[in-house]
Amino acid sequence: MAAPVRPDAARDTLTVLCRALLEDVDGLADRLTRRILEREDVYGALGVPVRDDLRATCRASLERLLTQLAGDLPLDVDAAALTVDTGRRRARQGVPLEVVLRAYRQCGRLVWERMRAVSQERFAGAHDAALLVVADDVWRILDASSDRLVDAYRREETRLRGLELGRRWAVLEGLLAGRGREPGAARDAARVLDVGEDAEILCVVAPVGEADDDPLPAPAEALAGVATSIWHARAAEVVGVIVPPEDAVPAVLAGLRRRAQGPVGVSPVVRGLGELDVAHRWARLAARTLPPGTGAVAGLDERLPEALLGEAPDLVPRLRRAALGDLLDLPAPERATLLATLRAVLDADGSPSHAASALYCHRNTVMYRLARIEALTGRRPADARDRLLLGLALVAADEPG
């Protein structure tokens, strides 16, 4: 029965074998780099600079690991600094974490294989027993380094994500402020947002209510498979930029309607990010024409009369007074009856018979009420201009607020 290996002998084994491997660290780095490139396509896809960096990192990592295992690393050197730097750099390069970890495991496996081989080839197996004793220590060091690498990678990934979100936020805010017409601004924004500079886009605005409830939960999820969309939460509204495929606008509106919990306005299609500020104004205007607190979606073209009135709110009282005149001064029940009759007549293209059917009353009753309306307002629904003015006045009566 072989005598147990003393701890100091095991320690000496690591020193001897690791120093021997350091003599051919460049050869080991070449071998490790080839192994990784044979198994991972991502390094080739990322280009020559990343492949060259991989080889340099392999050499530096092997040298640091072997020096540490040999017990030759100076006390003032942070053993994990290189691993942390590698994790951060790979995150910046866009190498997936699982690929980085597989490469790191390949490094540990190669070192272990070569230590066993050197024990056999150079020292006739004299260190084999001691290697078994130190195996746990070797893999514990490798596992600890892997943990540091993962932590560094994820921290850098989080930092980069924050920078990217901040950059996208700043770009969108600039576009909404009208800076997309400045030379090169739309092109730069297209690159950051990954949207074609001259793409046809829609803007969506969902105002945030007083209760701070989410007016449009998970809109990107609602449009998945329908259209590409970018969403931006502001203090008083949620803004969306949507790139709909051809003829997909109805599907976009349907997807938004399934999620809307408050008023949601949608602009007409505009061409190019440089027009986003106009589309945003139109979408906000469409949203303002909808009653607050109700889940509804409206495109601007569906609400043009309401939008026109919303653009000049100070003229609305004058419009109603000019159109409806003394009818507004009647007692509320009588006023409501005459307004309902006027609405029914206009909806029926001026036909008293059709209006009577809609109101469940006799045609003569409608004729009497029409005469009262004309006397009180001085307007005739049969006159095209008066009919337009009366229709806008009724729209103004339905406006939110």
Disulfide bonds with the S-S distance in Angstrom:
none
